[in-house]
Amino acid sequence: MAEPAKKTVRRAARKAEPVAEKIDQAVETLQDEAKAKTRVARRRAVTVADKAAVKLADAGDQTETHVDRARDALADVGERISERLSRVADRARETAGELPARMAGGVEGVSDRLALASDRLRGSQVSEIASDLRVKVQRNPGLFVAGAAAAGFFVARLLGGRGGRRG
């Protein structure tokens, strides 16, 4: 390379050095700012995670409280149903004495089953009854569908009276 060209290159390099230093300083500054912002973001993320954990724990406590209340309510309902079943069984036994022998045996059988259901309801937890019922439905779904249809028909007859169809 010729001497004048070398001088031009050296001059350009000397002029570029302050620019390169400024660029290096800018890169370092940007890196420091990025690190600082990352630390702030991490702290905020931890704070958000802590708040979420507290809210989740509160929600769990509230859910537990609701479940306990529902369990208590179901136990109360179960006790009331048990009492009513016992009364129906007692009335059925009383009525059985007034019926012909063939019908009395059937009514007594029903009243015995009602009394047994009442005792079982009184002596069991709601979860046990639900579990037993679930197993029985899985073993014999057709019987439960037929029973539900019969119960629906019976309730419809009770609510609808004996009159003909409306329309």
C-alpha positions, 0 to 999 in steps of 0.5 A: 500500500502506498504511504498516503493511503496508509496515513489515511487509514491510520487517521480513519482508525484514530477517528473510529477509536472514540466511536468504538469506545462509545459503542462499547460503553453503550453496550455495557450500559445496555447490558447493565440496564438489562440485568437490573430490569431482569432482577426487578422482573424476577422480584416481581415474579416472586411477589406475584407467585407468593400472592398467588400461593396465598390466594390459592391457599385461601381458596382451598380453605374456603373450599374446605369450609364449603365442603364441610357445610355441604357435608353437614347439610347432607347429614341433616337431610339424611337424618330427616329422610331416615326419620320419615322412612321410619314413620312411613314404615311404622304406618305401613306396619299399622296398615298391614294389620287391616289388609287381607293376608296376601296384601299384608305380607307385601306391605310388611315386606315393604315396611321392613325394607323401609326400616332397613333403609332408614337404619342404614341411612342413619348409620352411614356417612353420605360418602359411603351411601353415594359410593354404594349407590354408584356401584349398584347403578354401575352393576344394574343400570337398567334397573335404575333407569326403570326405577327412575321412570316409575318414580317419575310416573308416580310423581306425575300421577300424584301432581297431576291428579286423576283427571284426563289429559289437558289440552 
